[in-house]
Each structure stands twice: as structure tokens, then as C-alpha cells.
């Protein structure tokens, strides 16, 4: 007590403590300052990276993103031009919604967009009339629009006229040509050349095998390939051959389709099949099919014209007077059709209508439109969509005329305001310059869309995240058991000499360049998987082989960190376990591993972060191109692989692809940050202090 209060003793004690303090040397102070500066530099570097990623990512979601439409203007634009045509395409609907486009570096506001195009649905003649004359309720249920024209390979039926009248439509026929129904077999058929009309009825009716029709034909089943029930071709054949009662033909369970190209394929593949469709489809596939002579008459222009071929028929297009008056594009297209059909129809494979039939069709057009004459149609002045449905037989003819209509100038057109958004000058542009449109991605689209194609405005990062998690999961399935197994062996079973020799050898794997691992995956692991599972199942580029090799890459990381955690467990715990009678294996599994669990879990999470961030292996072996698939044998692109691929090309600064790199990079950063934060939580939760 006296010592505590005596002033002299207290002063002497304080003086002794001051003498014991070590004065740092000058070089130690410099090292300390350098280390402090390194720490600050690390902090500022991390903050800088976060700021760059954040700033560019915000720009990705908020800045005007100019996307190439893969469409070009089709004529020179001088300074005063405010209307121009572009190449057609479905993406133009998205362009119109954007409100602004860019040609060269000039921004233009869209005043009006005319998406001029021809849509032709193949539904069969009956299906075309049914769609045309359906009620608004039925059309809404189908999600379809009422067509303006119907392709028909037969005349409209009285029942169809009544159905049309219920919705205010009066079908007006326009005869456009003639067709000969071609009875065809495969080119591989070596016994069939001609038929009589009675034999035709037997083959498509009661006969089951070919030799029932002619004894010298093979005793093979007759296989029928015919158009669908809604087809005008089916109706015409049933009427001509079976007097309108096709039950005998349908009882033979024929192959049926509204698509004549499918019928062609079915006939070609089987030499004992027989079918019928429009003559044009036979001409297109004359190498694969053989047309039959019927009652000694072969289908041709002459036999169709003189009526000697029994299965000749007229071809029509139908429309309605009100539709033609209210929708000028339908009126103009029909006028163009009637003027061009005689030149086009022979090339398609059908036969010209007589001059009288074409004159009557033109008269029908004049009466329907109320016009005194039919002026030549200027396709460049026609605007509005043209919708057609119906016969697959008439389809190739209508399609060909539609193509010539487009070539004549019926194209999508933009009406624009030039020099928008503060532009001071309006420059001319040459034909062929690409049109770009403004498309701004949203966070919802970014994390929900399953397509990542920034060039056409698809901004879904899900396929990249999915491929990244796929390869990382496969990698951990490889690395976790092997890495922990190696760690347990080194820590618990290997002698100090073996441990000191084997651990550095194992860690050498971490020093191999990852590009070498990438080519190892591509040239060894992928061929191995293809040899085991089959080349049809395993793609050359696949996430499976990339994931396995990434797992091999991170084995040293898992084993080294896990071995350090196991080695840190006090020897006393092992000895206590042995003292209780436990075996070495029981001690390892029930004592040592649980005691080192926090270190093992930390190794596991750090390894996942390393696998997620791996670039070269996945860039070389996993595939190039985002693909949302859970099949490990499919090709897919990870986030790091995508960044490496597109940043290695001709990437323009401030383009949408350029900005997208940072958005993907920020997503990757957040994933690894969350994993590392989780690692610290797990370590603090499960850490054992000894």
C-alpha cells in the first residue's frame, strides 16, 4: 500500500517502463509505411473496380442501347428524305416500338411504321374458309386474325357460303389457273407405271395389298399417303373418285397431313406407298417421285386444257368486296396477282387459266371495288399487311407472286423525323446502311429472359448463370471428395516424409496454366466422354468435360486448405479418442473431421468461388454461345467464357456488347462476394478454438 502511494517509487517505475520501450529503426518505419500504403492501395483498387462495374452496369440499364437490326435502307437518302424502305424481317416490330432509330450516326424519331409484309398460312382449303368466316370470339380464342384472301383448290361449298354470310362476308372467286392431281409413288417403286380409274378406286378403297389389284404386283400392304381432311385436294379427290364418300379410304388408316412436303417425304421413303397432291409438288420432287398415267393419259398442260385427264381441277383465290374496299392493300394485291399469274404459274408447275377465265376474274375485281378500270399497281405505294390462308396446293403459286410483289417494292417503310435528339445537321445516307434501334434492357428482363443475344435486343443472363453453375457444380462433385480424401490421407495416414514429398507435388497442379487445362479438356476429356456415352449424345463442346477439368484444377486448393485445417486439430483429441477404444478411421470421421469442419467448409466455398471465376477452361471446352440447358453434354457458355469471347473480337467502345460485359461482370462479382461472405459466416459459426 505504501509503494502504491509513494511518489518517488511511482516516478521510478514510470521511468523504467519508458526505458523498456523499443525505438523502431528508420528502415522498419519505411517498411511499415509501405505496407500501410499497400493496404490502402488494395482498398482503393477494390473500390475502383466496384465503381467501374457499377457505373458501366448502370449505363447498361439506363443509356440508349443501339442494336443492329440486320436490316438496311434500300435507297439513297438525301437531306430531305423522311420516308424509306428497309429489308423485311420479323425484328422490325421491336424496332417500331423503340420509338427511335439510328442510320449511321443520325438519330431519327419514328413518326409511322408500315410493316408491309405478306403472311400465308397453310391450313387447307376448308381450313382457310373456316378461319376466314370464323366469328370474332373464335378468332380471339385462336389468337389469329381474319385473313383477307383464301387460297382454294376447289370452289367454295354452300355450307361455307352460309357460314361466311353470318359474319358479313360474301366469297368472290378469282380463277387463277388449273391443276392436275398427281398420283405418285416413290422412285424406288419398280412395278407401278399406270392405272385405270377403277384400279385407282380399288387402291384407295377396299384393296389391302397390291396383288389384290393386279396379280403380278407384290403381296405387300398398300400404304396410303393423303392430304388432311381440311384440304381442298382431299375434297376434290373424294368427290371425283368416291362420289364424295371417303370412308373406305379413311378406314385404311392413311398417313395424313395438310403439308404436302410431308406427304412427299412419306411417299419417297416407302416404295409400297402411294399418294396424291398438286402437280407442282411432284415437279419439285421429280427425282424422288414417279407420277402415274391414269387411263392412258399423263397429266400435262394439253390434257388439262382439253379435259382428257380425269383429275384436272381449277385453282382460285377468294376475297370479299367489303374487305377489298376497306383494306386497299388486299385490293391492290389481287389486281397485281391477276396481272402476273399467267407468267408465273407455268414456272411454279401449274397450268394457265383460259383467257376467258382470267377476263371474268378481272370483271369480278372491278365489280367488287366499284372501279371503272384496273390501273397498274405500284407496289412501292402499297402499305399494310396482307394476310392469306388456305390451300397448300395454291400456296406455292401465291408465295411466288408474293415474292415478285416484294421485289417490285412492297417493303416495310419508315416515316421519320430527321435529326432528332439535338442533332444540328442532317446528312445523306447511301443505300445499304444498317438501321439500328434503341432498346433499353430492364432488371426484370435481365434476370428472367432465357435468351442472351444483345445484337437483337435479348438481354437474359439466365443462360450464362446456368452454365456457370453447371460447370461449378460438376467441378465440386469432382474436387470435394478427391480433395478431402487427399487431405485426410496427408494429415492422418501419410508419414511426415511422404507428406513433405507428396503435398508439394499435389500443389504443382495449381501452377499449370489454365489454358493447358482447357486443351486437356477438349482433346482428352471430351473424347473420353464421347467414347463412353456416344458421339450422338456428347457434343464436342460441353459443360461436362469443362466442369470435370475445372474440378481437377481446384483439387489442390481443396486438399491444401482442408489438410491445414485437419493438421491444426490438437493431438490430444486424437489420443483421447484412441483412449476410448476408437479405431483410427473412427477417430478421423467422428473426431478430427468435425473438429476441422469450419476450415473444410471454408475450403469448399473458396473452391466454388475459384470454379465460378475460371475462364480459359470453360472458354475453350464448354462452348461458344449462350444456351439454357441442364444437360451436361450440351454446349453452353459461362459468364467468364462469354466475357472472354466477345471482348476478344471487334468490340466497339460504348456499344451494347461493351456495356453488357460490365453488367455480367458485376453479376459475377456479386456471386463471388456472397460466397466469400458466406464463407466468413460459416467459419465464425463452426470454428473451434483449441
Buried (B, 14 or more C-beta within 10 A) or exposed (E): EEEEEEEEEEEEEEEEEEEEEEEEEEEEEEEEEEEEEEEEEEEEEEEEEEEEBEEBBBBBBEBBBBBBBEBBBBBEBEEEBEEBBBBBBEBBEBBBEBEBBBBBEBBBEBEEBBBBBBEBBBBBBBBBBBBBBBEEEEBEEEEBEBBBBBBBBBBBBEEBBEBBEEBEBBBBBBBBBBBBBBBBBBBEBEEBEEBEEEBBBBBBBEBEEBEBBBEEBBEEEBBBBBBBBBBBBBBBBBBBBBEEEBEBBBEBEBBBBBBBEBBBBBBBEBBBBBBBBBBBBBBBBEEBBBBBBBBEBBBEBEBBBEEBBBBBBBBBBBBBBEBBBEBBBBBBBBBBBBBBBBEBBEEBBBBBBEEEBBEBBBEBBEEBBEBEEBEEBEBBEBBBBBBBBBBBBBBBBBBBBBEBBBEBBBBBBBEBEBBBEEEEEBBEBEEEBBBBBBBBBEEEBBEEBEBBBBEBBBBBBBBBBBBBBBBBBBBBEBBBEBBBBBBBBBBBEBEEEEBEEBBEEBBEBEEEEBEEBBBBBBEEBBBEBBEEEEEEEBBEBBBBBBBBBBBBBBBBBBBBBBBBBBBEBEEEBBEEBBEEEBEEEEBBEEBBBBBBBBBBBBBBBBBBBBBBBBBBBBBBBBBBBBBBBEBBBBBBBBBBBBBBBBEEEEEEEEBBBBBBBBBBBBBBBEBBEEBBEBBEEBBEEBEBEE
